[in-house]
Amino acid sequence: LIVWTNIRSFIKGSLEALSSVDHVVSKEDFLSFGKKRCRYSDQQRDQIYSIFEQYQEFLHSNGMWDDCDRILSLLLRLQKSPDHTARLQWSKVYVDEVQDYTQTECLVFFKLCGIGNLFLAGDPAQNVARGVGRYFRHH
């Protein structure tokens, strides 16, 4: 659970991951996150990242995707299809329990309906995965 939370929250599900060339936060960048962003020690983060690399190799060698890959694919498709996104701009979207979504998942909401048509509600004290909600609490 600790490893998956860090993969989902930081390594693959963060805006830093989305903006990187391979859409994954590098080990160096993951290790440089401050304690307010990621509460684990450098040694623990090193272990987390090593397990992540094994996990990525498993996914790749078996032709599999995870939830973060699905969101990335959706974002890249939306980016290539501005006409589709523009048609959805009129929609009003209300998202509750936002503390349980990653940064990239929230970006999908913004892409689909625009900032003025999106209402996000949540309580970071109730997040399911601690790493996900910590970003919203401290930024």
C-alpha positions in Angstrom: 0.0 0.0 0.0 2.9 2.4 0.8 4.5 1.8 -2.5 1.3 2.0 -4.5 0.3 5.3 -2.7 3.7 6.8 -3.6 3.5 5.6 -7.2 -0.1 7.0 -7.6 0.5 10.2 -5.7 4.0 11.2 -6.8 5.9 8.9 -9.2 3.2 8.5 -11.9 0.2 10.5 -10.7 1.7 13.9 -10.1 1.9 17.0 -12.4 5.7 16.6 -12.2 5.3 13.1 -13.7 3.0 14.4 -16.4 5.4 17.1 -17.4 8.5 14.8 -17.5 9.7 13.3 -20.8 8.7 9.7 -19.9 5.8 10.8 -17.7 7.4 9.4 -14.5 9.1 11.4 -11.7 12.8 10.5 -11.7 14.4 8.8 -8.7 16.4 12.0 -8.1 13.3 14.2 -8.1 11.4 11.8 -5.9 14.2 11.8 -3.4 14.3 15.6 -3.4 10.6 16.1 -2.4 10.5 17.8 1.0 9.1 16.2 4.1 5.9 18.2 3.8 5.3 16.7 0.4 6.4 13.1 1.1 6.9 12.0 4.7 9.2 9.0 4.1 13.0 9.1 4.7 15.5 9.1 1.8 16.2 5.4 2.5 12.5 4.5 2.5 12.0 6.5 -0.8 14.9 4.7 -2.3 13.3 1.4 -1.5 10.0 2.6 -2.8 11.5 3.7 -6.0 13.3 0.4 -6.5 10.1 -1.5 -6.0 8.4 0.9 -8.5 11.1 0.1 -11.1 10.4 -3.6 -10.7 6.7 -2.9 -10.9 7.2 -0.9 -14.1 9.3 -3.6 -15.7 6.6 -6.2 -14.8 3.9 -4.0 -16.4 6.0 -3.4 -19.5 7.1 -7.0 -20.0 3.5 -8.2 -19.8 1.9 -5.5 -21.9 -0.1 -4.2 -19.0 -1.3 -0.7 -17.8 -2.2 0.5 -14.4 -4.6 3.2 -13.4 -2.0 6.0 -13.8 -1.2 4.8 -17.3 -4.9 5.0 -18.1 -5.2 8.6 -16.9 -2.1 9.5 -18.8 -3.4 8.0 -22.0 -6.7 9.9 -21.5 -4.9 13.2 -20.9 -2.7 12.7 -24.0 -5.8 11.9 -26.1 -7.6 15.0 -24.8 -4.5 17.1 -25.6 -4.5 15.8 -29.2 -8.3 16.4 -29.6 -9.1 20.1 -28.7 -12.4 19.9 -30.6 -13.8 17.2 -28.3 -12.6 19.2 -25.2 -14.2 22.4 -26.5 -17.6 20.7 -26.9 -17.6 19.7 -23.3 -16.7 23.1 -21.9 -20.3 24.0 -21.2 -20.8 21.2 -18.7 -20.9 21.7 -15.0 -19.1 19.1 -13.0 -19.2 18.6 -9.3 -16.6 16.3 -7.7 -16.8 15.2 -4.1 -14.1 13.4 -2.1 -11.5 15.1 -4.3 -8.8 14.3 -1.7 -8.9 10.7 -3.1 -7.9 11.8 -6.6 -4.4 12.3 -8.0 -3.3 15.6 -9.5 -3.5 14.1 -13.0 -7.0 12.8 -12.4 -8.0 16.3 -11.3 -6.4 17.7 -14.4 -8.8 15.5 -16.5 -11.7 17.2 -14.8 -10.2 20.6 -15.7 -9.6 19.6 -19.3 -13.1 18.3 -19.8 -15.0 21.2 -18.3 -12.8 24.1 -17.7 -12.0 25.9 -14.4 -15.2 28.0 -14.3 -17.4 24.9 -14.7 -15.7 22.7 -12.1 -16.5 22.5 -8.4 -14.2 20.4 -6.3 -15.1 19.4 -2.7 -13.2 17.3 -0.2 -11.6 17.0 3.2 -7.9 16.1 3.2 -8.3 14.7 6.7 -10.5 11.9 5.2 -8.3 10.8 2.3 -8.0 7.1 1.6 -4.4 7.2 0.6 -2.3 9.6 2.7 0.0 10.7 -0.1 -2.8 11.8 -2.3 -4.4 14.2 0.1 -1.1 15.6 1.5 -0.6 17.6 -1.7 -4.0 19.4 -1.4 -3.4 20.1 2.3 0.0 21.8 1.9 -0.3 23.6 -1.4 
